[in-house]
Structures are given as structure tokens and as C-alpha cells.
Amino acid sequence: MNAMTDNEPAFQLSPDVQAICETARRIVRDELLPLEPQYLASDKHAYGIKETVNLKAVFGKEVVDRLTKISKDTGLWGLMVHEEYGGAGLSMLAQCAILEEFNYTPVPFPFASVPNILYACKGDQVDRYLRPVMEGDKTTSFAQTEPNAGSDPGGMMQTRAVRDGNEWVINGTKMWISMAAESDIIMVQAVTDPDKRQRGGITMFLVDRNNPGVSIDTKGIPTWLGPKPSQYIVNFNDCRVPEDAVLGEVGSGFSLGQKWLTIHDRLLRGPYALGKMQRALDMSVEWSKQRVTFGKPISTRQAIQWKLADIYIDIEALRALTYTIAARADAGEDVRTEAALVKLVSTEWGARCLDHAIQIHGAMGEALELPLTLFYRYLRHAQIGGGTSEIQRMLIARKLLAD
């Protein structure tokens, strides 16, 4: 469960950040892992749902309150909150190292989950949207994908927003929107200039989920990610929002969406996968030493040794890549293409590592009392959600072939 290896890392984390990583590691060991059997046995948690919602559904208010207090007392609550708003103001590199520790277990730990683009709030929006999200009183969902506009939202988006006096009227349908039914604020992309589209013709709106023009199919879309659906179809029918519901500037919505995807759904897939891969390796090493066949531990079999080595290689390579790109993002570089690379390899390498771990465990690898199959489903899904592996390869090739 080490965020650092025994070898000298490519980027040395400061002593303060290393101390935070150790705090995170201790919380995982002492607080979260003991809750894991109950969490895995429950059918009440769902993929992609805010941490406190899942915790309350499975364990109740007492556990949520205890973990939230730990999060706030240790300062981890503000992990992703900018320093000017009282948060930790940590670098992207530091965030990746710390989040890797918490992704060691499926049991969630509560943070102030603030989308990076929400810092574009201005004026009254700060108190209405940004601060309540930072304080954990409100949650958000991101609505870009549509039934016929997944991989090419800029070119194929059909949801429209038309100005009517001092209001905007939104009409259209979004699909596969994670946490839409559980969120308070839906960050919605809509076409405001069909001629410009992604080049200044798409705007981001902050829409209250309870707006009478919003309807959500609360049954959700059943998938293999778990017994409780957490992705939804959202319909906007003459949904009226005020002028100040625009996030950023009119026409900047597509670029805001790309900023959200670059960090939340691409670069941060690195630590998301690394924690799971490290757990799979640790479990596999331990299992292989104690599992005996034909009079010997399976750890003595070359077939098992090679799988363990392959997992380790993938972890070390992904960690080096993720930390490198995070450090470049901290230096102010445009890492959109590099974040696509992180997403591509973290999800593909992560899924194959979990596949190796399940195979090493044999029948036990399929047991739902272990986190391996859940981790596998989440990482395999991540090759589709947030942009397919094929789209990531397309983005990488586009940069390579650019004049």
C-alpha cells in the first residue's frame, strides 16, 4: 500500500505530503479495511456516487459522521479545495499520491468533492453553488453525454439552450449521467450557437436538480457495475434557468467540459487504478505464499511468479507516468493529450492486473467477499466511461500527427 517504492522516485514528494500519505494509509488500515466485509456484502452502494451517500446507505449516519470528522480533523476534507477557500491547496502530484492510498479499498472516504470547473463560479454563484459543495452540503453531476452524442459531443450534441429575455430555456436529453438523481446541481452542456458548436457555441449551465423542467428516470440504467443503478437519463423540457446560471462565459462550455474531463475523468484515473492494482498485488503475493498445490506454495510456480511480476511492472510504469504528468500539470503545461494517455493505460493495465489477480486466486478470486471482481468491473468500465480507449488513442494520434 506504499505510494512510493524503495527506489528513488522520479519526483520526490515533500516531507509534508509524505506525512499526509502516511496518515491516509493509517486511515485505510484502521478505519476503512475493517468496514470492507460489510461494504462488499451490501447491495446498497453504487458506482460513481458521492462518498457520503454510499457510506450512509451501507453503514448509516454514525459511520458517516465519524469518518467525516476524521476527514476534517486531519485536513483531508479539503484535499481538492483551493487554498484561497480554506483548502489544502495541494499540487496535482500530491493529490495523486494521496488518492492512490484511498483507492486501496472500495470503502469510500469522505472528501469535499469539488469539480475543478466549479471554481469558474463568480459573484453570487460562489455562495449559491461553490461553497455548499466545498462544505459537503450540496453535490454535483456532470451532464455531457447524450443518446447519440457520446464520443463526439461537440459535433453531435442536440441539447439546446435558447435565450428568452433574462432567462435561458434548455431542451434535450442527456444519458449515462452518473449521480444525476442524487446530485443537487447538474452541470449541463447545451448548444447555444449551432454554427459554432464546440468552437464557442456550447455553454455550461448550473441547473438545480429540482427545477420543474428537469425530469430524471430515477430507476436508473441497470449495468454490471452493481445491483443499484447510478447512471441516469435526464430530460430537460422547457427548463428555464436565469442568466446567472451560466458557468463561466456563454460559449465556453465545451472548453470547461474538456477541463473537467482532463483532470477528473482522465488524469485522476491514474491513482484510481493504482490503488486497486497495488491491493491486487498485495493480496496475490500473500495468497500465493499460503495456497499450496501438489505439496508446494503456488508462489514457487513460474506461471504465478510471472503474473506477479507483470502486475508489479504495470504498477511501477503507471505510477511513474501518472506522477510525471501530474507534475507537468502543476508546472502549467497543457496536458490534455497526456491525461488521455494516463486514462488509456491506467484502465487497460489496471483491468489486466485485476484479471491476473483473479486468476492467481482461482475460485476465491471470483468470491464477492473479496474486492477483486468489483475492482475489475470498475476498471473495465473505465475503458468506456469518460471517453473510450479508442477515443484516447485518437487524441494521442492527433497530437502525434499535428503539423
C-alpha positions as CSV (number, residue, x, y, z in Angstrom):
1,M,0.0,0.0,0.0
2,N,3.0,2.2,-0.5
3,A,2.6,5.3,-2.7
4,M,6.4,5.3,-3.0
5,T,8.7,2.5,-3.9
6,D,12.0,1.5,-2.3
7,N,13.8,3.1,-5.3
8,E,14.3,6.8,-5.7
9,P,11.1,8.2,-7.3
10,A,11.2,10.4,-10.3
11,F,9.5,13.1,-8.3
12,Q,10.3,13.4,-4.7
13,L,7.2,14.2,-2.6
14,S,7.8,16.8,0.1
15,P,8.0,15.6,3.8
16,D,4.6,17.2,4.4
17,V,3.0,15.3,1.6
18,Q,4.6,12.1,2.6
19,A,3.2,12.6,6.1
20,I,-0.3,13.1,4.6
21,C,0.2,9.8,2.6
22,E,1.1,8.0,5.8
23,T,-2.0,9.5,7.5
24,A,-4.1,8.3,4.6
25,R,-2.5,4.8,4.8
26,R,-3.3,4.6,8.5
27,I,-6.9,5.6,8.0
28,V,-7.3,3.0,5.3
29,R,-5.8,0.3,7.6
30,D,-7.5,1.3,10.8
31,E,-10.9,2.7,9.7
32,L,-11.8,1.5,6.2
33,L,-10.5,-2.0,5.8
34,P,-12.4,-3.2,8.9
35,L,-15.6,-2.0,7.2
36,E,-14.9,-3.7,3.9
37,P,-16.6,-7.1,4.5
38,Q,-19.9,-5.3,5.3
39,Y,-19.5,-3.0,2.4
40,L,-18.8,-5.8,-0.1
41,A,-21.8,-7.8,1.2
42,S,-24.2,-4.9,0.8
43,D,-26.4,-4.2,-2.2
44,K,-27.0,-0.6,-1.3
45,H,-23.8,1.1,-2.6
46,A,-23.5,2.2,-6.2
47,Y,-20.7,3.1,-8.6
48,G,-19.9,6.8,-9.1
49,I,-21.9,8.0,-6.1
50,K,-20.6,10.6,-3.7
51,E,-18.7,9.0,-0.8
52,T,-21.0,10.1,2.0
53,V,-24.1,8.9,0.1
54,N,-22.6,5.4,-0.3
55,L,-21.4,5.3,3.3
56,K,-24.8,6.3,4.7
57,A,-26.6,3.8,2.5
58,V,-24.4,0.9,3.8
59,F,-23.4,1.9,7.3
60,G,-25.7,4.6,8.5
61,K,-25.2,8.1,9.9
62,E,-22.9,7.2,12.7
63,V,-20.2,5.9,10.4
64,V,-20.6,8.8,8.1
65,D,-20.2,11.3,10.9
66,R,-17.2,9.5,12.3
67,L,-15.3,9.4,9.0
68,T,-16.3,12.9,8.1
69,K,-14.9,14.1,11.4
70,I,-11.6,12.3,10.8
71,S,-11.5,13.8,7.3
72,K,-12.0,17.3,8.6
73,D,-9.8,16.9,11.7
74,T,-6.9,15.7,9.5
75,G,-7.4,18.3,6.8
76,L,-8.1,15.7,4.2
77,W,-11.6,17.0,3.7
78,G,-10.1,20.0,1.7
79,L,-7.7,17.8,-0.3
80,M,-9.0,19.2,-3.6
81,V,-10.1,22.6,-2.3
82,H,-8.1,25.7,-3.4
83,E,-6.1,27.4,-0.6
84,E,-8.0,30.7,-1.1
85,Y,-11.2,28.9,0.1
86,G,-9.5,27.3,3.1
87,G,-8.5,24.1,1.5
88,A,-5.2,22.3,1.4
89,G,-4.1,23.8,-1.9
90,L,-2.2,20.7,-2.7
91,S,-0.4,20.1,-6.0
92,M,-1.8,17.7,-8.5
93,L,1.1,15.4,-7.9
94,A,0.3,15.4,-4.1
95,Q,-3.3,14.7,-4.8
96,C,-2.5,11.7,-7.0
97,A,-0.2,10.2,-4.3
98,I,-2.8,10.7,-1.6
99,L,-5.8,9.5,-3.6
100,E,-3.8,6.3,-4.5
101,E,-3.8,5.4,-0.9
102,F,-7.6,5.7,-0.5
103,N,-8.2,3.7,-3.7
104,Y,-6.7,0.7,-2.0
105,T,-10.2,-0.3,-0.8
106,P,-13.7,0.1,-2.2
107,V,-14.9,1.6,1.1
108,P,-15.1,5.3,0.3
109,F,-13.6,8.1,2.4
110,P,-15.4,11.4,2.5
111,F,-13.8,14.5,0.8
112,A,-15.1,17.8,-0.4
113,S,-15.7,16.6,-3.9
114,V,-15.3,19.9,-5.8
115,P,-15.2,19.7,-9.6
116,N,-12.3,21.8,-10.9
117,I,-14.6,23.8,-13.3
118,L,-16.8,24.9,-10.4
119,Y,-14.1,27.4,-9.5
120,A,-15.3,29.3,-12.5
121,C,-18.2,30.5,-10.3
122,K,-18.4,34.2,-9.9
123,G,-20.5,36.7,-7.9
124,D,-23.5,35.2,-6.2
125,Q,-22.6,31.8,-7.7
126,V,-19.8,31.3,-5.2
127,D,-22.2,31.3,-2.2
128,R,-25.0,29.5,-4.1
129,Y,-23.0,26.7,-5.6
130,L,-19.3,26.6,-4.9
131,R,-19.2,27.0,-1.1
132,P,-22.1,24.5,-0.4
133,V,-20.2,21.9,-2.5
134,M,-16.9,22.6,-0.6
135,E,-18.8,22.2,2.7
136,G,-20.4,19.0,1.7
137,D,-23.9,20.4,1.8
138,K,-24.5,20.0,-2.0
139,T,-23.3,17.6,-4.7
140,T,-22.9,17.9,-8.4
141,S,-23.2,15.8,-11.5
142,F,-21.8,16.3,-15.0
143,A,-24.1,16.1,-18.0
144,Q,-22.4,16.0,-21.3
145,T,-23.2,12.6,-22.9
146,E,-26.4,12.1,-24.9
147,P,-28.1,9.1,-26.5
148,N,-26.5,9.9,-29.9
149,A,-23.6,12.1,-28.7
150,G,-21.1,10.1,-26.6
151,S,-17.7,10.1,-28.2
152,D,-18.4,13.2,-30.3
153,P,-20.3,15.6,-28.0
154,G,-19.0,18.7,-29.7
155,G,-20.2,17.7,-33.2
156,M,-23.3,15.8,-32.3
157,M,-24.8,17.4,-29.2
158,Q,-28.5,18.0,-29.6
159,T,-29.4,19.6,-26.2
160,R,-30.2,23.3,-27.0
161,A,-30.4,26.4,-24.8
162,V,-32.2,29.4,-26.2
163,R,-32.2,32.9,-24.6
164,D,-35.6,34.2,-23.7
165,G,-35.4,37.6,-22.1
166,N,-33.3,37.3,-19.0
167,E,-33.6,33.5,-18.9
168,W,-32.3,30.5,-20.9
169,V,-34.6,27.7,-21.9
170,I,-33.0,24.3,-22.1
171,N,-34.4,21.4,-24.1
172,G,-32.8,18.0,-24.7
173,T,-31.9,14.6,-23.3
174,K,-28.7,13.5,-21.5
175,M,-27.8,9.9,-20.9
176,W,-25.4,7.8,-18.7
177,I,-25.2,10.7,-16.3
178,S,-23.6,9.4,-13.1
179,M,-25.3,10.5,-9.8
180,A,-27.9,12.7,-11.6
181,A,-30.7,11.6,-9.3
182,E,-28.6,12.0,-6.1
183,S,-27.0,15.4,-7.0
184,D,-28.2,18.8,-6.1
185,I,-26.6,20.7,-9.1
186,I,-26.4,19.3,-12.6
187,M,-23.6,20.9,-14.7
188,V,-25.2,20.8,-18.1
189,Q,-23.7,21.4,-21.5
190,A,-26.1,22.8,-24.2
191,V,-25.6,24.2,-27.7
192,T,-26.2,28.0,-27.7
193,D,-24.8,28.6,-31.2
194,P,-25.3,25.7,-33.6
195,D,-22.9,27.2,-36.1
196,K,-20.0,27.5,-33.7
197,R,-20.7,24.4,-31.5
198,Q,-17.5,23.3,-29.8
199,R,-15.7,26.4,-31.0
200,G,-17.7,28.9,-28.9
201,G,-21.2,27.6,-29.4
202,I,-21.6,25.3,-26.3
203,T,-22.4,26.8,-22.9
204,M,-22.2,25.2,-19.4
205,F,-25.2,25.8,-17.1
206,L,-25.7,25.1,-13.4
207,V,-29.2,23.6,-13.1
208,D,-30.9,22.7,-9.8
209,R,-32.0,19.1,-10.0
210,N,-35.4,20.1,-8.6
211,N,-36.0,22.6,-11.4
212,P,-39.5,21.8,-12.7
213,G,-38.1,21.5,-16.2
214,V,-35.8,18.6,-15.2
215,S,-37.1,15.0,-15.1
216,I,-34.9,12.1,-14.2
217,D,-35.7,8.4,-14.7
218,T,-34.9,7.5,-11.2
219,K,-34.9,3.8,-11.9
220,G,-31.5,4.4,-13.5
221,I,-29.9,2.3,-16.2
222,P,-29.0,-1.2,-14.9
223,T,-25.4,-2.3,-15.6
224,W,-22.9,-4.9,-14.4
225,L,-21.3,-2.2,-12.1
226,G,-23.6,-3.2,-9.2
227,P,-27.1,-4.1,-8.1
228,K,-28.1,-0.4,-7.6
229,P,-28.0,1.7,-10.8
230,S,-26.3,5.0,-10.6
231,Q,-26.4,6.3,-14.2
232,Y,-29.4,8.0,-15.4
233,I,-31.4,9.5,-18.3
234,V,-32.1,13.2,-17.7
235,N,-34.7,15.1,-19.7
236,F,-34.8,18.9,-20.0
237,N,-38.3,20.1,-21.1
238,D,-38.5,23.9,-21.4
239,C,-36.2,24.0,-18.4
240,R,-35.9,27.7,-17.5
241,V,-32.8,29.0,-15.8
242,P,-31.7,32.5,-15.0
243,E,-28.9,34.3,-16.8
244,D,-26.6,33.8,-13.8
245,A,-27.0,30.0,-14.2
246,V,-24.2,30.2,-16.9
247,L,-20.9,28.8,-15.6
248,G,-18.1,30.8,-17.0
249,E,-18.9,32.7,-20.2
250,V,-21.5,32.0,-22.8
251,G,-19.9,29.8,-25.4
252,S,-17.1,28.5,-23.1
253,G,-19.0,25.3,-22.0
254,F,-17.1,22.9,-24.2
255,S,-13.7,24.0,-23.0
256,L,-14.9,23.8,-19.4
257,G,-16.1,20.3,-20.1
258,Q,-12.7,19.4,-21.5
259,K,-11.0,20.8,-18.4
260,W,-13.3,18.6,-16.2
261,L,-12.6,15.5,-18.3
262,T,-8.8,16.2,-18.4
263,I,-8.5,16.1,-14.6
264,H,-11.4,14.2,-13.2
265,D,-12.0,11.5,-15.8
266,R,-8.5,11.1,-17.2
267,L,-5.5,12.2,-15.1
268,L,-7.1,11.1,-11.8
269,R,-7.8,7.7,-13.3
270,G,-4.1,7.1,-12.6
271,P,-4.4,7.0,-8.7
272,Y,-7.9,5.5,-9.1
273,A,-6.3,2.4,-10.8
274,L,-3.1,2.4,-8.9
275,G,-4.7,1.8,-5.5
276,K,-6.7,-1.1,-6.8
277,M,-3.7,-2.6,-8.7
278,Q,-1.5,-2.3,-5.5
279,R,-4.2,-4.0,-3.5
280,A,-4.5,-6.8,-6.1
281,L,-0.7,-7.3,-6.0
282,D,-0.5,-7.4,-2.2
283,M,-3.4,-9.8,-2.0
284,S,-1.9,-12.0,-4.7
285,V,1.5,-12.2,-3.1
286,E,0.0,-13.1,0.2
287,W,-2.3,-15.7,-1.3
288,S,0.4,-17.3,-3.5
289,K,2.6,-17.9,-0.4
290,Q,-0.2,-19.6,1.6
291,R,-2.0,-21.5,-1.2
292,V,-0.5,-25.0,-1.5
293,T,-0.9,-27.3,-4.5
294,F,0.9,-30.6,-5.1
295,G,2.8,-30.1,-1.9
296,K,4.2,-26.6,-2.6
297,P,3.0,-23.0,-2.4
298,I,1.9,-21.7,-5.7
299,S,4.4,-18.9,-5.3
300,T,7.0,-21.4,-6.3
301,R,5.4,-21.9,-9.7
302,Q,6.8,-19.9,-12.6
303,A,3.4,-19.3,-14.1
304,I,2.3,-17.5,-10.9
305,Q,5.6,-15.6,-10.5
306,W,5.3,-14.2,-14.0
307,K,1.8,-12.9,-13.3
308,L,3.0,-11.3,-10.1
309,A,5.9,-9.7,-12.0
310,D,3.6,-8.4,-14.7
311,I,1.4,-6.8,-12.2
312,Y,4.3,-5.1,-10.5
313,I,5.7,-3.9,-13.8
314,D,2.4,-2.3,-14.7
315,I,2.1,-0.6,-11.3
316,E,5.6,0.9,-11.5
317,A,5.2,2.1,-15.0
318,L,1.8,3.6,-14.4
319,R,2.9,5.3,-11.2
320,A,5.9,6.9,-13.0
321,L,3.7,8.0,-15.8
322,T,0.9,9.4,-13.6
323,Y,3.3,11.3,-11.3
324,T,5.2,12.7,-14.3
325,I,2.1,14.0,-16.0
326,A,0.7,15.4,-12.7
327,A,4.0,17.3,-12.1
328,R,3.8,18.7,-15.7
329,A,0.2,19.8,-15.0
330,D,1.5,21.5,-11.8
331,A,4.1,23.3,-13.9
332,G,1.3,24.8,-16.0
333,E,1.6,22.6,-19.1
334,D,-1.4,21.7,-21.3
335,V,-1.6,18.0,-20.5
336,R,-4.9,17.1,-22.3
337,T,-3.2,14.6,-24.5
338,E,-1.0,13.2,-21.8
339,A,-4.0,12.9,-19.5
340,A,-5.7,10.8,-22.2
341,L,-2.6,8.6,-22.1
342,V,-2.9,8.2,-18.4
343,K,-6.6,7.2,-18.7
344,L,-5.8,4.8,-21.5
345,V,-3.1,2.8,-19.8
346,S,-4.5,3.0,-16.3
347,T,-7.7,1.4,-17.3
348,E,-6.3,-1.2,-19.7
349,W,-3.3,-2.1,-17.5
350,G,-5.5,-2.0,-14.4
351,A,-8.1,-4.4,-15.8
352,R,-5.4,-6.8,-16.9
353,C,-3.7,-6.7,-13.5
354,L,-7.0,-7.5,-11.8
355,D,-7.6,-10.3,-14.3
356,H,-4.2,-11.7,-13.3
357,A,-5.0,-11.4,-9.6
358,I,-8.3,-13.2,-10.0
359,Q,-6.6,-16.0,-11.9
360,I,-3.9,-16.3,-9.2
361,H,-6.7,-16.6,-6.6
362,G,-8.5,-19.3,-8.6
363,A,-12.1,-19.8,-7.5
364,M,-11.6,-17.5,-4.5
365,G,-10.8,-14.7,-6.9
366,E,-14.4,-14.8,-8.0
367,A,-15.8,-14.7,-4.5
368,L,-17.7,-11.5,-3.8
369,E,-16.3,-11.3,-0.3
370,L,-13.0,-10.1,-1.9
371,P,-12.8,-6.8,-3.7
372,L,-11.1,-8.2,-6.8
373,T,-14.2,-8.6,-9.1
374,L,-15.6,-5.3,-8.0
375,F,-12.3,-3.6,-8.8
376,Y,-12.2,-5.4,-12.2
377,R,-15.7,-4.2,-13.2
378,Y,-14.8,-0.7,-12.2
379,L,-11.6,-0.6,-14.2
380,R,-13.1,-2.4,-17.2
381,H,-16.0,0.2,-17.2
382,A,-13.4,3.0,-17.1
383,Q,-12.2,1.9,-20.6
384,I,-15.6,3.2,-21.8
385,G,-16.8,5.9,-19.4
386,G,-15.3,9.3,-19.8
387,G,-14.2,8.5,-23.3
388,T,-13.4,5.1,-24.7
389,S,-9.9,3.7,-25.1
390,E,-10.3,4.2,-28.8
391,I,-11.1,7.9,-28.3
392,Q,-8.0,8.2,-26.1
393,R,-5.8,6.6,-28.8
394,M,-7.4,9.0,-31.4
395,L,-6.5,12.0,-29.2
396,I,-2.9,10.8,-28.8
397,A,-2.5,10.1,-32.5
398,R,-4.0,13.6,-33.3
399,K,-1.2,15.2,-31.4
400,L,1.5,13.0,-32.9
401,L,0.3,13.8,-36.5
402,A,-0.3,17.5,-35.9
403,D,1.7,19.8,-38.3
